[in-house]
Each structure stands twice: as C-alpha cells, then as structure tokens.
Amino acid sequence: MGTQRITVAQAIVGHLISQTTELGDGSTAPLFPGVFGIFGHGNVTCLGHALEERKDVLPTWRGQNEQGMALAATAYNKAVRRRQIMTATSSIGPGATNMVTAAGVAHSNRIPLLLISGDSFASRTPDPVLQQVEHFGVPSTTVNDSFRAVSRYWDRITMPDQILTSLPQAIDTMLDPADCGPAFLGLPQDVQAMAFDVPDEFLAPMHHAIVRARPDRGQLAAVVDALRHATRPLLLAGGGVHYSFAEAALLSFAERHNIPVVETVAGKASLAATHPLNCGPIGVTGCESANALAIDADVVVSVGSRLEDFTTGSWTLFQNPGVTIIGLNVARFDAHKRRSLPFVADAREGLRELSDALGDWRANDDWSERAASERAGYHAYIDKIAAPTENDEPVTYAQVVGAVDRNKAPGDYALAAAGGFPGEVNNGWRADELNSFDCEYGFSCMGYEIAGGWGAKMAMPDREVIVFVGDGSTMMMNSDLYSSVISGHKMIVIICDNGGFAVINRLQVNQGGAPFNNLLDDCKGPHTDVRVDFEMLAKAQGCNAETVATAVELEAAMVRARASDRTYVIALQTHRYQWTEGGTYWEVGVPEVSSRPSVVVAHEEVVAGKAAQRRA
C-alpha cells in the first residue's frame, strides 16, 4: 500500500474516522461518533482545522467548559455501554487541566474516554509560551503530566511517526474490557502541524468486535463446588453486567438456580425492580432487604463489581464467618479482591458456563422465601416515604424521586451523581426497564449531572433523560443547560434546593461535628440568606423552566416537561434533614481527640464498627 502526506492532526482525525464497532444489537456504527471541543491556542489551528475538514463524518460539538464536555463524553460512552467512544479536546494549560476531573470520573468508573490536549512546543524554542507551567528541574514536564494519575493510557507525541503506534494502542486499551478506561494524548503545537508520509493502512477501515473472555476450567470447577455447598447464595450485580450486555444471562441464572439478586449503584437496572428475586440496592446507599441478605449470605457471586466501600459497607457487610466471595470479573485485579475465589471471565459468558456446569442445582426455597419477605418490607418502606404529604414541610428527596418514579414512561433514563441523590435514586427509582439508570458514584463527582445528562441524551436521542441534581452541583456546573439547548438535545432537569451541601452537613453532624460551612446558613458572609432563582437561571440559558412547591405539583410539571421541545428545568425547595434510611456502616475518618465529646463518641463508634471488617 502507499502513503499520504498529511499532518499529524489530520492523521489522527483520519484514523478515528476509519474505526467502526459492533453495538450490542449486532449492528455496526462508528467507534468515534463525535468530538467535544473548545478551541484555543494549542489545538485550534491544527487539530481544529483537521476536524473542520471532516466535520461531515466526524461531528464536533462545542460545550462551555472542558470539564463539562469530557463529563458529557463519559456519560455518552456509559449510556452506550462502552461500545462507542466520544472524544474531548482542549488547548494547553487550563483547558487541559479542566479535563482532569472528568478523566478521574472515567477512570474510577472504568469508562473509555479519549482526551486529546494541546501542549507546549516539543522544540522548546519559543518557551515559555502562554499558559505554560514551567518546572525548573524537569523541563519536559507540562500540565498534561497531571493526566498520568487518571489515565489507563498516557502518551505525548513528540515525533510524527509515534502516532502510528500510539493511537492504536490507546484505542485497544479503551476497548479492552479488563483494562478499560481513559486514554490521553498530548499534542505539542509544533508536532500537530508537522506533515509526514502516513501509510494507507493507518487510514484504512478497521472494525472492532466485542471481546469476551471465557473462564478457566479450573476456576470454573472451584466456583461450581462452592455454590453446590451453599445454603444462602447471593448474586451481586455490578456495572460489568451492563457492559457485558449480560442482563439476560443474569435473569436466567437467578431464575434457574433460585438465587436472590442485589444491585450496586453501577449495576442498578440489571434486573427489573419488579422481578421477585430483585432484593434492591446493596450497601451504604442501599436498603435493608439487600443488606440483610448480604449479612447472612454464605456465598456471594460478585458479577462485574469492583467492590468499592459503598458496596461492601467498608468491608463489614458480609458477616457470615464462612462467607465465600466469588469474583466473576473480566479484570483479574477485581476478581481477586479480598481473597475472593477468582472467576476471571466476561460476565455474560461466565454466567452462562457456570449455569451449565451447575445444571439443575437450585438454592433452597427457604432462602428465596426469606428474600421475598425482606423485599416486600423494602418496597413498603419506599412507598410510605415517597408518598406525597399535605403538611407545610418542604418535600423530601424521597418524595421527589417517588413522584417521578410513579409517573415514569417507557424509555425513561434516570441520571444523578454525588450529594444526597445517590442514596435517594438508588432506592426510590425502581427501574422497570433494563439499562435505565446512571448514577455516577465511582468518583462521586459533583457537576456530572447536567453535563452527563447532555451526553446521555446525545447517545439516546429517542429516550427521555431525567436528571436529578441538587443546588450544590448545579452551582458548580450548570452551563451545559445552554449546551443542550443550542445543540438540540432536550432533557428534563429537576433541581432540588436544600440550601447548600446538605448531605455533607448530615455526615458532619452525624459524626459529632458542628454544622459548619456546608449549609448556606452556616457559612461565613453577610448575605448567606440570598438564594439562587434556579428557574430564572435556566431560562437565562434558553431552557423552559418553572418552580414548584409540592410533589403533586412536580408530577403535573413533568407532563409539561415531557411536552417541551427543549431542555425543561423544574426547580423546587427540598428538605435538608430528611433522608432515605436503610444503609450500612461506612468508615470515615473521625478525630480520635477532640474538644467536642460528641466527636469522641463518634470516633468510638467508628472503631466499634471496624471490628466487623474483612481485613484481607
């Protein structure tokens, strides 16, 4: 084959365009469906020019902030279950560092994300350039090095030929189910502009199929033996169920072997909430039914979970002295955690082969009957706290989620992130449809919600994306309301104003501390009584918006929101002290010595709770 003499920037764009992928339904689509970009010096004259040349086949979308764009890309990539990869690009300096937080979100949640930032000149001749941060003893260091801690793949292209091997390696990393995460490429300004002879093979079409690792025979046999001796087995569904498209396999396995299912935040909507074996969300933001089963389970099959502390109750939740945790995970790192019995495999194929090997074995009916009883108690509790009330108190988060949950329509996709909402939507949004939920709780990133909603809607234009967000996250990052309007990606955004960072105030007070610098009433300043008019904030950015006061009014507003031709914001004040209960122990650092007796007591409670921890 021959060569084409083009620039490094043009070669990158051409290679991205040439990649296709297999979607979950077996159809083919571009692996890179688009680019989010804000141009500045460092990417506008070269990469921006190359993108403009190919804008008809690789669309470029402009956001208002680099972090927001990269968060939108992450949410897009999550919504399509890692089968496509939206890309984000920035200039050098603050444009690049704005994206570091989003890289952390993608890394902790195991989501592919391609980030391409401009960089200072490889030649260093014009140094120091605008926005360059100089490191006196290490002149090769730039702000782009800050991505090393939050990238699965990191490279700086200092010679044109390097892109021929580096970009394919970046793509392979992002598509590897076991090593999936963000990839970063730094592009010095002079290198982007360099022309070189690019082999035709680099620009030739390449198709990527789903890779599914099959289990090892020895590991399979050990897992079968463990389950056959189980009397109280439990299936724990993590995010890997979604990314493997293993929902049907999970359903089949649970029904065939009569095993209750609990879900992590990332694994929620793996099994319909209406299914009698779905016992709800597990962990700190979970419910009593799931946690009660986890406490007594003697075998826990963890399917596609990284077993973070909110899932395991800081490793206090699995209290059966002889409990065996089976780590069914495509990533060896996760499969072996805490002396788990490793079962390294794709979630779908692992469940299928394990089910075949178990044959007609089923767990005892008394265990599933207990699960049904626990499950009924959970749903009765949610029904009670989510029901509208007629008192003068502000509505609770549970009532907000309940109002939307009672009136959800086919295709609705709920999205939330940090703050008070994870525990509320995890419990109160009872997903009747599979893959209808995204709560970013791996990095717990405030500001993800609105940007993420924009990206999710872009990925799923025919579905209604409903964003639950608090006032704190809204104030951190709301400009992608405007992005969604100008780009035509309508979503419904419910902004709940509880007067500050109320859930962190809850943690602060519950651990013996004094209310301090979280609720606006407890902050320093002469005008902390001033409140934001979120309806007007939304209207100023081109949204349709209204303010409501009750759960009944919210239900009526949802009808108008669904009929809107653009992003619709519903704002309301919510209770700052009432929360959904049912979680489990969570270890946080509490001072061992304090002038406040309540803090000392809280520390003693933390120490007592640690006694149940699985230490290794």
N, C-alpha and C positions, 0 to 999 in steps of 0.2 A: 504493500500500500504506500501511498505518497504522503506528503506533508502539506500543511497550510501555514503560511507565515502570518501569525496574528499575535496580539498582545497576551500577556498573562491573564489580564482581566477577561478578555474575550474567550480565552481557552477555558477558564472556569465556568463562564456562563454557558458555553457550548457543551461542556461535559455535563453540567446539571440538566440541561435540556434533553440530552441523549438518554437519560436514565428513566426506565419505566419500572412499575412494581405491580405485584399481584395483590388485589384487595381481598377482603375477607370473603366476598361472594364469588371469587374466581375471576372477576373482570380485571382488565388492565388499565392503569392510569399513570400519569406522570409521577415519578418518585418525588420530584420537587415541583409542587403545584404553584409556587409563587415565592416572592421575596418581600419582606417588610424592610423598608429603608428610609432613613433620614440622611440626606447627603450633606457633606461638609468637606473641607479640605482633607484629603486622605482617602476619599472614596468617590467623590463626585465626578472628577474629570476622567477617571479610568474605568472603575467598576460601574459607576453610574452611566457612563457612555455606553459600555458594553450591554448593560441592562436595557437601555433605551433602544438600542439596535434590535433587540429580540423581545420587545415588550408584548408583541402579539402572541408569543408562545410561552413566555415566562413573565407573567404579570408582576408588577411592582406596586405594593401598597404603602402609602405614607401614613405613619402614625404621628403622634405628638411628642413622644418620648421614647428613647431607645429601649428602656426597661419595659415599657408597656408593649412595644412591638414584639420584643422577644418573649414576653409572657403570653401574648396573643398567639405567637407561633407555637409555643409549648402546648397551650390549650388545644390548638388545632391538631397538633400531632397526637395528643392524647385522645381527642374525640374520634380520630380515625384509627385508633388503637395501634399506633406506631407503624402503620403501613405507608404513610407519606410523611414528608419532612419539609415543613415550611422553614424558610431561612430568614435570618435577620442580619442586616449590615449596618455599620456605623463608620463615622470618621474616626480620627485618632483622639486621644485624650479623654475628655469627659463623655463623649459619645460612646466610646468603648467601655469605660468603667460603668456607665449606666446599665450595661447589659450583664454585668457580673452577677447581680442578684438573680436575674432570670436564668442564668446558667446554673446557679445553685438549685433553683426550683427543678429544672430539667434533670440535673444530676441526681438529686435525692429521690426523685420520683421515677428514675430510670426511663426517661423520655428522650428520644432522639431530637436534636436541635442543632442545626448548622449555623454557626456565628462567624461572620467574616468582618474583621475590623481593619481599617487603615492603620498605618504605623509610620513612625519616623523613617527617614531615608536610610536605606541599607548602606549607602556610601558614606554617610555621616558628614558629608562635605558642608551642607548648609546648617549643621547643628549649632545651637539648639533652635529647633523650629517651634512655631506657635503650638501651644498645648503639650509640648514635650516635657516630661518629668525626667530630669537628669539624675542619674545615680553616679556619683563621683568615682567610686571604685569599681563599678561594673557598667561600663558604657553601653553594653549590649542590652541592658535591661530597659524595658519600657513598661507603660501601664498595662500593656497586653499580657505581661507575665502574670498579672493578677488572675487571669483565667485558668492558670495551671491547677489551682486547687479545686476548681469546679468544672473540669472538663475530663471526659474519658479519653479524648484525643486532642493534643495541642501541637501546633507547629507554626513556625514563622518562615515564610517563603522568602529566602534571600537570593535565590538564583532561579531563573525561569524554569529550567528543567525539573526542579524539585516538585512542581505542581503535578507532574505526570505520575508520580508515585504517591505523593502525599494526599491528594484529593480522593483517589480511590480507597486508600487506607482509611481515611476519615469516614467515607460512606460505609465501608464494610464494618467499621466499629459501630456506627449508629444503627446498622441493621442486624447486628449480632444480638440475639435475644439474651445471651448470657452477659454481655458486656455493654449493653445499650446505654446511651447517654449522650450528652452534648459533645460536639466536635468544634474546635476553634481553629481558625486560620488567620494569622496576622499577615497583612499585605503591606510592606513598605511602599511608600508612594512612588519611588522610582522603579521598583520591581514591577508594580502593576502595569506600568507604561511600556515595559520592555517587550519587543517583538522577538519571537523565536519560531523555529520550524516545528510545528505541532504535528505529531503523527496522526494520520487519519483514524487509527484505531482508538485514539483518545476521544474522538468526537463521534465515533460510531455508536449506534443504538446498543444499549445493554439492558437486559431485563432481569429483575431480581424477584425470585420466588421465595415463599415463606420457608424458612429452615426450621425443621422440627427434630430435635434430638430425642432419640429413643433410649429407654432405660437400660442400664446394665443388668444382665441376667442375675448376677449375684445380689445386687442391691434389691432387685425385684423380689427374689426369694425371701430375703430377710424381712422386707416390708409385709409380704403376704403372711409370714409366720407371726409377726407382731399383731397384725389385725385379727388373725384367726384366734388369738388368745385374748382378744379384747372383750370386755363386757360393757364398757361405756365409751365407745369410739365417737370422735367428733371431727367433722370436716370444717376446716378453717379456710374460707375463700379469700384470697388476696388479689391484688391487681393483676397478677400473672394470668388469672383466669380470663380476664378481658383480653389481654394482649395475645393470648394463645387462641382466642375465639373458642374457649373451652366450656362455655356455658352449658351447651347441650350435654357434653360429657359429664359435667358436674351433676346435672339433673339426673342423668341416667345412673350414675354411680350412687348418688344418695338414695334414689328410689329402689334400685336393685338390692342394695345392701342395708337399707333401713337405717341410715346414719343421719343424725341431725346436722344442719349446716349453720355456721355463724359467719359473719362477714366483717372484714376490716373496712376501714374508710375507703381505701383504694379498691377493695373488692366488692363494695356495695353494688347492688343490681346485677350480681352474678346469678342469683336465683330469685325468681319473683317473690315479692314480700308476701303474696297471698298463698304461697305453697306451704303446706302443713309442716314440712321439715325445715323451713327457714325460721330460725330462732332469733334472728335480729343481729344487730351490730355488737361486736365484742370490744372490750377494753375500757379505757378511761372515758372515752366519749360514747361508750356503748350502753347496753341495757342490762337489767337484772337477769333476764332469761338467759341470754348468751353467756354472761359471766358466771352464772350459777352452774351451767353445764360445763364450762371450762374448768371450774374449780374441781369438779369431781371426775372429769374425763380421765380414762387410763391410757388412751391412745389418741393423739391429736394429729390429724393429717393436715399439715400446713401446705396449702396449694398456692404457689406463686406469691408468697408473702415474704417481706424482708424482716418481719417480726420486730418492728420498732416498739418503743416503750409504751406508746398509747395502745398498741395491740396487746401487749403482754402484761400490762399493769406494772411496768418496770420489772418484769420477770417475777411477779408474785402471783400471777393469776392461776397458773397450772399447779395446783396444790396437792394433787394426788401423789403420794410418796413414790409410787412406782410408775409414774406417767412416762410414756414414750412419745416424743415428738418426732414425727416423720416429716422430713423436709423435702417435699416434692417441688423442686425448683430447677429451672434451666441453668441457673447460676450456681456453681459449686460453692461460692462464698456464702450464699444464703442457705443452701441445702444442709450445710454442716453446722449451722449456728447452735451454740449452747448444747453440744453433744447430741444434736439431733441425729436420728437414723437417716442417713442421706439417701435420697432417691432423685438423682440428677437426671432430669428429663423435661421435655416440653410438657406443659400442663395437660393439654388435650390427649396427647399420646400416652403420657404416664397414667392418666386416669383410665383410659381405655384398656391398656395392657394389664394394669392392676386389677381392674374389674374382671377381665377374662380369667386371670390367674386365680382370683378368689372364687370364681364360679358362682354357685348358689348360696354361698355363705351370707348370712344376714345377722345383724346385731339383734339382741333380744328386744322383744316388744316392750318390756317394762321400761327400757331406756327411752325409746321413742315416745312412749306414753307420757313419761315424765317431761320430755321435751315439749310435747303438746300442751301440757299444763303450764309450764313455765312461759311458753309462747303466748298463751291466752292472757296471762297476767300482764305481760309486756304491752300487748295491744290495748287491753282495757285501761292501763295507766295512760298511754298516749292519747287515747280517745278522750279521757277525762280532762287532761291538762290542755289539750288542743281545742276544746270546745269554747265557743265564744261566751263571754260573760257580760253582764249588764251593769257591773259596778263602775265606779269612776276611775279605777286604776288604769294606767297605760296597758296596752296589750303586751303580752309576753312574746318572746321569740317562738315559743311552742305554739301559741295561737296564730302567729303569722304563718309559720310553716304549715300548720294544720289547715288554715284557710285555703292555701294554695294546693295542698295535697288533696283535700276533699273535692276540689274542682279541677284537677288535672285532666288534660286531654291526651289522646294518643299522640305519641311523638314528643311529649314534653321532656326537656332535658334540664335538670336542676344543677346549678353550679354555685359553689361557695368556696371559702378558703378560711383564713385564720380568724381569730377573735372568738366571739361567742357562738357563731353559727355552726362550726363543725359538729359539736355535740347535738345541736338542735336539728339540723337537717339529717344528720346520720340516724337519728331516732325518729323524727317526725315525718320525713319524706319517705313514704313506704312505696318503694319502687315496684310498680306493677309490670313495667317493661324492663327488659334487659338493657344494659348499657345506657341508662337514662340518668346518669349521675356523675358529677365531677366535683369532688371536694379536695382542693389542694391542701394536703396535710402532711406531706413529706417534709417540706421546707417551711410549712406554716407561714406563707408569705402574704402579709397584708399588702393589698394593692393588686393582687392577682385577679380579683373577682371581675371587675369591669373589663379590663384588658382581656382576660380569659374568656369572658362571655363573647366579646367581639370575635376572637379567634375561633371559638366553638361554633358560632353562628356561620362563620365563613366556611367551616368544614361541613356543616349540616344546614344548608340554606332552607330545606323544607321542614325543619323541626323548630319548635318554639323553644328558645333558650331562655330560661328564667334564672336570673342572677339574684342571689340573696347576699346583701352586703351591709355592713354596719357603717356608722358615721365615721369611725376612725379610719377604716380602709378607704372609704370614699374620699376623705380629705387627703389621704396620701396620694391617690392616683385616680382621678376621675376624667381626665382629658380624652380617654378613648370612648366616652359617650359621644363626643364630637366625631371621632374617627368612625364610629359605627354609623353615624348619620350621613356623613359625606360619602362613605363607601357603599351605603345602601344595605347594611347588614343589621336588620332590625332585631332587637332583643327586648325583653322585659326585665327591668331592674327594680328590685324592691329594696329601698334604703331605709334601714331601721336606725333611728337616732335614739341612743340611750345616754347621751350626754358625756361621751368620752370613751375611754378604753375600759368598759365596764367589766368584761370578763377577767381582765388582768387585775382590776381592783378587787374582784372576788377572790382571786388567788392570793393577792397581797393580804387581804383581811383574814381569809381562812387560815393562813399560816402565821397568824398572830400579829401581823403588822398593822400600822395605822393607815387609813386611806391617804394616799399621797401621790399627787402628780399623775393620776390616771383619769379619774372623773374630772370634768372641767371645773366643777365646784371646788375641787381640792388642789387646783393648780395656782401658781403664782401669777398675779396680774390684777389690775384694777377693773377689768371688764370681762371676767370669766362668765358672766351671765349672758353674754352675747351668744346667740345660736345661729347656725347657718340655715338659710332657707333653701333646702335641697330641691324643692320644686323649681324655684327660680334659677338655681344653679344649672339644673338640667335644661330648662327652657332657653337659657342663655347659650347653650351649646347645640340648639336646634332640635332637642327632643320634645316630644309631647310628655306632659307631666301633670301630676295632681298630688295633693296631700290628703290623706285620710286619717281617721282617728280610731276606728274600731275594726275588728276582724270582719264584721259583716260588711262594712264599707270597703274593706280590702277585696272581698270576694266580688263585689259589684265592680270595683275598679279593674279587676282582672279581665272582666268581659270587655271593657273599653280598651284595655291594653292589647288584647288579642286582635282587636279590630283595627288597631293603629297601623299606619303604613310606614312608620319609623320607630326607632327606639322609644320606648314608653317607660317613664320613671314614676314609681309610686313611692312617696315618702310618708313616713309615719313615725311618731314617737313611741318608743317601746320601754318596757320595764327594765330597770337597771339592776335589779336584785333577784329576780325570779328566774330559775333555770331548770331545765330538764335534769332529773337525777337518775341514778342507776349505774353510774360508772364504778371504777375500782381504784385501788391505790395507784398513786403516781409519785415517784420520788422527785422532789425538788430540793435544792439547797436551802436549808433554813439555818440561821445562825445558832451556833452552839452556846454562845454567850450573848446576852442582850440585857439592856436595862428594862425591857418590857417583859413581864412574867408570861404574857400570852405567847411571845415568841419562843421562850424557853420550853413551854408546854408543847408548842407545835413541833419543835425540834425533837422532843422526846417521842412524839407520835410518829415522826418520820423514822426514827431509829427503830421503834417497835415494828413498824410496817416492813422494814428491811429484813426482819428476821425470817420472812417467808420467801425471800428472793432466791432464785436459782442462780447460784454464783458462777457456775462454769458451764 
